[in-house]
Amino acid sequence: MKIRVGLGSCGIAAGGNKVLSLLSEMNENKEIDVEVEVTGCIGMCFYEPIVDVISDDSTTTYGFVDEEMMKRIVSEHINGGLIVKEAVIYTNTKRDNYELAQTKIVLRNCGIINPERIEDYLEVSGYVAFEKALSMEQTKLTEEIKESGLRGRGGAGFPTWYKWEAARKQAGNEKYVVCNADEGDPGAFMDRSILEGDPHSLLEGMMICGYAIGAKEGIIYVRAEYPLAIKRLELAIREAKEKGYLGENILASGFDFEIRIKKGAGAFVCGEETALIESLEGKRGMPRLKPPFPAEVGYWNKPTNINNVETFANVPWIMNNGAKTYSSIGLGKSTGTKVFALSGKIKNGGLVEIPMGMTLREIIFDIGGGIKEDKEFKAVQLGGPSGGCIPKELLDTPVTYEHISETGAIMGSGGMVVMDVGTCMVDVAKFFLDFTCKESCGKCVYCRVGTKRMLEILEKISSGNGVMSDLDELEELAVNVRDGSLCGLGQSAPNPVITGLKYFKDEYIAHIRDKTCEAKVCTELLNYKINDNCTGCTLCARNCPTECIEGQRKEKHIIDQSKCIKCGNCFNVCNFDAVDVY
Amino acid sequence: MCDCKTEKGVNLDLLNPVLDKYQEQGGLINILQETQDIFGYLPKFAMEYIASKSNNKLATIYGVATFYTQFRLNPIGKHLIMQCQGTACHVNGSKDVSRAIQDELGISPGETTEDMLFTLEDVACLGCCSLAPVIMIDDDTYGNLSPKEAVKIVREYRKRGDQDEN
């Protein structure tokens, strides 16, 4: 009998560590005698903490396991042999729809193997692809990647083989492989789960790339905000060295390769490859002019190939299963799978890996279970600050690079934030503009000042001071910011506004002309009134910062509209639903 | 984290091993990260010292220190409250949570309470989107928060802080 506890960041945040220490304590006290293992995120964050009970012939996966539930599972299942039915998510014979609809390539090992033990990775054909690669010619390797159709999973979807080939063709042997693990898109955590749950698959992908382009060193640029990922990567690198997969003359092939970690210091723009290189060199992360591309002039001016975590994690699978098998999955020029972090107003938030070509509707409703509290779906946001909101009329859009770009959003790195009727589209655009405005490195005037001006216009609209000509000005600025910026951050910064005006223009107009916010988010456009439910408890009056609520104890209170600053405190504190918002 | 609250209390000798470790070109961010690990922030004296002992101009160091969000130029309180400002938290009401915490502590993001007990910071996505809205206090994550619950949690930390002192 074996117990496996899910300890990704989400599992830990939900209390997974407490369950783990309870189990170790029980083992020490001889209350139980089972092997306890940890694993990474299985993707079903909404069920965390998740615990698997594994015996010779069955696996039972339990969700929402707090300490009390763990004690019950121990007494009833481990000791009594009876499954605790109400806590079961699925078993090896009865799968869950969330699992069944997915195709797992990148996440194949996440939530299954122990990421802190290389033996676990070796058992699932780990490093077999690397050994195979070492026996192949370099050109054959890039051809294999070309045939697979693999494209950059960081967002832009540039063909991976093309970058590899460009770096391979460069003279000299001082070249670098860089992994971009600076996952900065707010609302995306795919890369973190791979790093935490299956670090070796990333290392293996980098090694294969290193051999293919003729590099001797690999660098992983990872966010400092991911301490657990860094810890597991460090351990994985150490183990790979001990086993001889890193170092000199690897597996007697004559190939030397080392990998090291560089901790980022928090700057969204460093997700852009040339800014990332600047940061690697210890400088402010400001993008360089392209061309020359990093494949020619990169880290310390040497040829450098940069790919994202998910891209690298695909590589070993392609080598093991063949490029043809990989390219048979997907739709058109978008082959293979894509991992999405499903969040927002969704019932089952978590990680999903889907074959390219699946529709947004299938992902949100069949896998994600639909909208929280069964409210009405409004839009889905793809691509974070560089992307856009896709409305419900386009829910049947298949997820491919081409189809998503057509809508005006971008595939992005994999953030998929679902919004219901309680989300205001002006507010969402404001949120992203505020983000890009803060994260702009300041090099290009249009990005530095233009995003600020756009943000100011949006603030004007959401506070009820907008005029109709603001919309034209927004559109004009959006085009100029896009055309006048050097890197992807500035070029894509207007996307949330452009898609907003394309699909939700009525909502912008309602804010300007009618001074109303249908979603009741833009507080300055709201009015508060106390209804007959009021018991005169005085709680609202005591919490009003401008003292504009009057009334005797045990009598209905009244808000003085002329003094109300619309902070919403009265609404938030009322225990009797006595404050109406309209 | 160290107790030094004034710049005078900064023990610059602690920086020598760090400077020795990153002598190679391009190590400035590493040096600053480890300096912050030692002092909890980047004291002005420390940056001047790094400039005098390495190949970096003070202006370059200040430029890097102010570019990245990880670096702080002021000491932080005993507890660091990080409010997630990710998209999922935003659409799930992080603004209300943030306002409640700000009202409770009487400070804005980026500031520290006078008693040096709390520092409040806005951070980009913490990556626990399914638990949104989320805050992190020191190493502990709190999810699915309402404004009321957030205030309750902060008050518990304050209570514990008071007990420690008595």
Contacts between the chains, C-beta under 8 A, distances in Angstrom:
chain1	res1	chain2	res2	distance
A	9	B	126	8.0
A	9	B	127	5.7
A	9	B	128	6.3
A	9	B	141	7.9
A	10	B	127	7.7
A	10	B	128	5.3
A	10	B	130	6.2
A	10	B	131	6.8
A	12	B	141	7.4
A	13	B	128	4.8
A	13	B	131	5.8
A	13	B	134	7.4
A	13	B	141	3.7
A	13	B	143	5.9
A	14	B	131	6.8
A	14	B	143	7.2
A	45	B	128	7.6
A	45	B	129	7.5
A	45	B	130	3.5
A	45	B	131	7.4
A	46	B	130	5.1
A	48	B	130	7.6
A	183	B	127	7.8
A	184	B	124	6.3
A	184	B	125	7.9
A	185	B	125	7.4
A	186	B	85	6.7
A	186	B	86	3.8
A	186	B	87	4.9
A	186	B	88	8.0
A	186	B	90	7.9
A	186	B	124	5.4
A	186	B	125	4.2
A	187	B	86	5.1
A	187	B	87	3.5
A	187	B	88	5.1
A	187	B	125	6.0
A	187	B	129	5.9
A	188	B	125	7.0
A	189	B	125	7.0
A	189	B	127	3.8
A	189	B	128	7.7
A	189	B	129	6.3
A	192	B	127	5.0
A	224	B	33	7.3
A	224	B	70	5.6
A	225	B	123	7.3
A	225	B	124	7.6
A	225	B	126	7.1
A	225	B	127	7.6
A	226	B	127	7.2
A	263	B	29	7.9
A	263	B	30	7.7
A	263	B	33	6.4
A	264	B	68	7.9
A	265	B	29	5.5
A	265	B	32	7.6
A	265	B	33	6.6
A	265	B	68	3.5
A	265	B	69	7.5
A	265	B	70	4.2
A	265	B	71	6.6
A	266	B	68	5.0
A	266	B	69	3.7
A	266	B	70	4.2
A	266	B	124	7.4
A	267	B	67	6.4
A	267	B	68	5.2
A	267	B	69	6.7
A	268	B	124	7.0
A	279	B	29	6.9
A	280	B	26	7.0
A	281	B	25	7.7
A	281	B	26	4.5
A	282	B	25	7.6
A	282	B	26	4.1
A	282	B	27	5.8
A	282	B	28	3.9
A	282	B	29	5.1
A	282	B	30	7.5
A	282	B	64	7.3
A	283	B	28	7.5
A	283	B	60	8.0
A	283	B	64	6.8
A	284	B	63	5.6
A	284	B	64	5.7
A	284	B	67	4.3
A	285	B	67	6.8
A	285	B	68	7.7
A	300	B	26	7.6
A	341	B	129	6.2
A	343	B	87	7.5
A	343	B	88	3.8
A	343	B	129	3.6
A	343	B	130	6.1
A	343	B	132	6.6
A	344	B	87	7.1
A	344	B	88	5.2
A	344	B	91	5.1
A	344	B	92	7.2
A	344	B	129	7.8
A	344	B	132	7.8
A	345	B	91	6.4
A	345	B	92	7.3
A	349	B	88	7.4
A	349	B	129	6.2
A	349	B	130	3.6
A	349	B	132	8.0
A	350	B	130	5.6
A	381	B	87	6.6
A	384	B	87	6.8
A	415	B	87	6.7
A	417	B	87	4.6
A	417	B	88	5.7
A	417	B	91	6.5
A	417	B	129	8.0
A	419	B	91	5.8
A	423	B	91	5.2
A	428	B	90	7.9
A	428	B	91	7.4
A	431	B	87	7.2
A	431	B	90	5.3
A	432	B	87	7.9
A	435	B	85	7.9
A	435	B	124	7.9
A	441	B	67	7.6
A	568	B	96	7.7
A	572	B	96	6.7
A	572	B	100	7.9
A	572	B	147	6.1
